[in-house]
C-alpha cells in the first residue's frame, strides 16, 4: 500500500500538469495515456515541458494548436527533439520549400509525419510523386496542399495503383495521383473502371 501511494504521489502531479498544459478533458487525457502509457513517468521539467515549448516556438503556435497536434498523434511527446522533431521539420520545410507559416499549417494537418522516417518514408514518397508527375514544382504543390498523401504506403498502394493507371492508359496528373493516394480500394477500382470507360468512349 505504501508503494502504491508513493507511485500515485509521483504520477498524479505529472498527469495534472499534462491535462492543464494541453487543456484536456478527463477523457482526452485518458486517450493520450492509453496510447502513451509511459508518458506519466516522464519528467515535466527536462522532457515534456521542453518539447512542448520547443514545438510552440519552432512552429509559432499557441497552446491550443499544439494540444490539437498532440491529441491527434500523442507519440510526438515520445520523440527526441534533436533526433526526430527538429530534423523532420527541417526536411519538410526545405524539401517542400515551405515558409514557417505554411510549415505549421502543414504539420497540423498530419502530425503523424513525426512518426515517419525521412530516409525510409518521406524522401522515397516525395520522389514517387515527382517521378509520377514528371515535374517537381507540380509535385510540391500537390503535397503541400494534400499532406495526407505522405501517409499512405508506397509499396502497398502508391506504386501498384500507379502501375494500374499507366497500364490503363490514364493521364497521370495531380487529380489522378490524389485518387491513387486517397481512395479506399473499392472507390479506387470504381474510379479506375470509370476512367477506362471514358477513354474507350473517346472522352
N, C-alpha and C positions, 0 to 999 in steps of 0.2 A: 504493500500500500504506500509506503514511504517513497519507493522508486517511482510508482505511478504518479504520485503527487509531484515529484521532482521533474518528471518529464513534462507533465501538464504545465507546471510553472514556467518551464523553459519554452515550450511551444506556443502557449497562448499569446504572449506578447508579440511573437512573430506573425501569427495569424491575424491578430488585431491590426498590426501595422500594415500588412498586405491589404486587408479589407479596407482600411481607412485610406491608404495611399492610392489604391485603384478604384475607390468609391464603389465597392461591390456590395450587392445584397448577400444575404446568407447563402442563398442558392448559388449565386455567382461565385462566391468564394469556394463553396463545396465542389463545384465543377472544375475549378482550376486545380484544387488539391487532389482531386481524383485523377487528373491527368499528370500531375507533377507531385506525387506523394512525398518526395524528399524536400520539397520547397520549404516546408515548415521548419526544417532543421538548418536552413541556410542563414548566414549572418546578414542582418539588416544593414549594418554599417559597412562591411567590407565586401558585400556581394550584391544583394537585391537593390539596395538604395543606390549604389554606384551605377548599376546597369540602367535603372530607370532614369536617373539623372542624365546619364550619357545619351540614352535614346532621345530624351526630350531636347537636349542641346544639339545633338547631331542632326536631328530631323526638324528642329524648331517647332515642336508640337506641344500642345498643352497636356495637362494630366489626363483629361478625358479621352483624347486621341490615343495616347499611349495605352491607357487602360483598355480601349477597344481592341487594339492590336494584341495585347496580352490575352484578352478573353477569347479572341479568335484562335490564337496559337500560343498557349501557355509555355511550351518548351523554349520560347525566346529567353525566359528567365534562367534557363539552364545553359545558355550559350555564353562562351567566353567573348569578352569584348575584343581583345587583340587577335584571337584566333578564328573568330566566326563573325560576330556582328560587324566589326569595322571592315574587314576585307570583303564581306558580302556586299555591304552598302557601297564601298568604293568601286567594286567591279560593276555593279548595276549602274551606278551613276556614270562611270567612264565609258562602258561599252554601249550603253543606250543613249549617251550624250544628254543626260538629264540635268536640269537645273536643280538647286536644292529644293525648291518648291515642288517640282514635278516628281522628284525622287520620293519625297514624303508622301505625296498622294499615291504614287505607285505602290509603295510598300504597304500602305494602309489597306489597299485593296487585296493584297495577297501576302499577309505576314508569314505564311508558311514558307516563303522564299528563304527564310533564315535556316530552314531545315534542309535545304538543298546544298549539294556540293557544287562549288564553282566549276571544278575540273570535270567532274563526272556527270553533272546535270545541266547547269546553266549554260556553260560555254558550248557544249555539243548541241543543245536545244536552239540556242541563238544561231549557230552555224547552219542548222537544219533549215530554219526559216529563210536565212539569207540565200542558201543554195536553191531552195524551192522556188523563191520569187526571182532569183537572179538579179536582185537589186538590194543592196544593203540599206539604203535610205528607206525604201518601202518596208523592209523587214523591221527596222527600228520603229517606224511609225505604227505598224501593226502591233508589235509587242508592247509599246508604250501605252497604247490605247486598250490593250487586252492582256493585262498581266497574267490572267488565268491560263494563257497559252503556255506559260512556263511550267504549269502544274500538271501536265499530262505526260504519260510515258512515251519516250522517244521510240523504244523498240516495240512496245505492245500496241501503240495507237498511231503515232505520227508517221513513222516510216511505212507500215503496212497500208495505211489509208492513202498516203501519197502515191504509192505504187498502184493501188486500185484506181485512183483518179487518173493517173497518167495512162494506164492501160486502157481506160475507157475513153481516152482522148479528150478529157476535160481541160479547160483552160485553168492553169494553176495561178490564181490571183489571190488577193487578200481575202476575198469572200469565200473562196474555196478552202483556204487554209483555216479560216475561222470555223467552218463547218467540220473540217477534219479534226480540229483540236477540241471543239466544244460539244459536239453532238454525241449523245449516247449511241450505242451500237445500232439499235433499231432505227433511230432517227437518221443516223448516218446512211444506212443501207437504203432507206426510203428516199433520202435526198439523192444518193448516188444513182439509183434506178430512174428517178425523175430526170436528172440531168442527162442521162444516157438517152432517154426517150426524146428529150428536147433536141439533142444532137441529131438523132435519127430523123426527126421531122424538119431538120434544117434550120432550127432556130438558134 
